[in-house]
């Protein structure tokens, strides 16, 4: 139990960093940070296990074969790539895929979107007409129609006496 909770907390912290911090960083920063962390972790690993590496002797007899193995792998790579280049065809080929036509892929989606948009437009127009009808009814009941407004404006312009503004009263 002592080792379980800290490791779970490290995993949760790592998940939060991966989901929150890393998407906001640029690829260059991520490459630099990962290279630094790889270098530090390799150094720390060799500092911790240097004794085991020094005493490990089973691979000492294989050191003789290392140059030959590397040369064989390099020549194999050169021959395979040279053969691919000279023949002009790739060894890996993708199977042919039959795609559905665009009309079959978009018709159900387009019809669903069109019906949704027409329902929204009809609801919006009915609400708009109801609100404008209610506003005109309130305007008429209060006597604020355009005819009454023009009469009131004419009577105000006829007033030649002193007037006070709202700001002067405050």
C-alpha positions in Angstrom: 0.0 0.0 0.0 2.9 2.3 0.6 4.1 2.1 -3.0 0.6 2.0 -4.5 -0.7 5.5 -3.6 2.3 7.5 -4.7 2.4 5.7 -8.0 -1.3 6.4 -8.6 -0.7 10.0 -7.8 2.2 10.2 -10.2 0.0 8.6 -12.9 -2.9 11.1 -12.2 -0.4 14.0 -12.3 1.1 12.8 -15.5 -2.4 12.4 -17.1 -3.2 16.0 -16.1 0.0 17.3 -17.5 -0.6 15.4 -20.8 -4.2 16.6 -21.2 -3.8 20.2 -19.9 -0.2 21.4 -20.4 1.2 19.6 -23.5 -1.5 20.6 -26.0 -0.6 24.2 -25.3 3.1 23.8 -26.0 4.7 24.0 -29.4 6.3 20.9 -30.9 9.8 22.4 -30.6 9.4 22.9 -26.9 8.1 19.4 -26.5 11.1 18.0 -28.4 13.6 20.0 -26.4 12.0 19.0 -23.1 11.8 15.4 -24.0 15.5 15.3 -25.1 16.6 16.9 -21.8 14.4 14.4 -19.8 15.8 11.5 -21.9 19.4 12.6 -21.3 18.8 13.1 -17.5 17.0 9.8 -17.1 19.7 7.9 -19.0 22.4 9.5 -16.8 20.4 8.7 -13.7 19.9 5.1 -14.8 23.6 4.5 -15.5 24.5 6.1 -12.1 22.1 3.8 -10.4 23.0 0.5 -12.2 26.7 1.0 -13.1 27.7 -1.8 -10.9 25.4 -4.3 -12.7 26.6 -3.2 -16.1 30.2 -3.6 -15.1 29.7 -7.1 -13.7 27.6 -8.3 -16.6 29.9 -10.5 -18.7 27.6 -12.8 -20.8 27.7 -10.4 -23.8 31.5 -10.0 -23.7 31.9 -12.9 -26.2 29.4 -11.3 -28.6 31.6 -8.2 -29.1 33.5 -10.0 -31.8 30.4 -10.3 -34.0 29.1 -6.7 -33.6 30.9 -5.1 -36.6 29.8 -7.9 -38.9 26.2 -7.7 -37.8 26.1 -4.0 -38.4 27.8 -4.3 -41.8 25.3 -7.0 -42.8 22.3 -4.9 -41.7 23.6 -1.9 -43.7 24.2 -3.9 -46.9 20.7 -5.5 -46.5 19.1 -2.1 -46.3 21.1 -0.8 -49.3 20.1 -3.8 -51.4 16.4 -3.6 -50.5 16.2 0.1 -51.1 18.3 -0.1 -54.3 16.0 -2.9 -55.6 12.9 -0.8 -54.8 14.5 2.2 -56.5 15.5 0.4 -59.7 12.2 -1.5 -60.1 10.2 1.6 -59.4 7.6 -0.2 -57.4 7.1 -0.3 -53.7 7.0 -3.5 -51.7 4.1 -2.3 -49.6 0.8 -1.8 -51.4 -2.5 -0.6 -50.0 -5.6 -2.6 -50.9 -8.1 -0.7 -53.1 -11.0 0.7 -51.3 -14.4 1.5 -52.7 -15.8 4.7 -51.3 -19.6 5.5 -51.4 -20.7 8.3 -53.6 -20.9 11.7 -52.0 -24.7 11.9 -52.5 -25.4 8.8 -50.4 -23.1 10.1 -47.7 -24.5 13.6 -47.4 -28.2 13.2 -48.4 -29.5 12.0 -44.9 -27.3 14.6 -43.1 -28.4 17.4 -45.5 -32.1 16.6 -45.2 -31.8 16.4 -41.4 -30.1 19.8 -41.3 -32.6 21.4 -43.7 -35.6 20.1 -41.7 -34.0 21.4 -38.5 -33.3 24.8 -40.0 -36.8 25.1 -41.4 -38.3 24.3 -38.0 -36.0 26.8 -36.3 -36.9 29.5 -38.9 -40.7 28.9 -38.6 -40.5 29.0 -34.8 -38.4 32.2 -34.9 -40.9 33.9 -37.3 -43.9 32.9 -35.2 -42.3 34.2 -32.0 -41.3 37.4 -33.8 -44.8 38.0 -35.1 -46.3 37.3 -31.7 -43.9 39.7 -30.0 -44.5 42.5 -32.6 -48.3 42.0 -32.3 -48.1 42.2 -28.5 -45.8 45.2 -28.6 -48.2 47.0 -31.0 -51.2 46.1 -28.8 -49.4 47.6 -25.7 -48.4 50.7 -27.7 -51.9 51.3 -28.9 -53.4 50.7 -25.4 -51.0 53.2 -23.9 -51.7 55.7 -26.6 -48.2 55.6 -27.9 -49.0 55.0 -31.6 -47.2 56.9 -34.3 -50.1 59.3 -34.8 -50.2 60.2 -31.1 -46.4 60.6 -31.1 -46.5 63.1 -34.0 -49.3 65.1 -32.2 -47.4 65.1 -29.0 -44.2 66.2 -30.7 -46.0 69.1 -32.5 -47.5 70.3 -29.1 -44.0 70.2 -27.5 -42.4 72.2 -30.3 -45.1 74.8 -29.8 -43.9 75.4 -26.2 -41.7 78.4 -26.4 -41.2 78.8 -22.6 -38.2 77.8 -20.6 -37.4 74.1 -20.3 -35.3 72.1 -17.8 -33.3 69.1 -18.6 -33.3 65.9 -16.6 -29.6 66.5 -15.6 -30.4 69.9 -14.3 -33.0 68.4 -12.0 -30.6 65.8 -10.6 
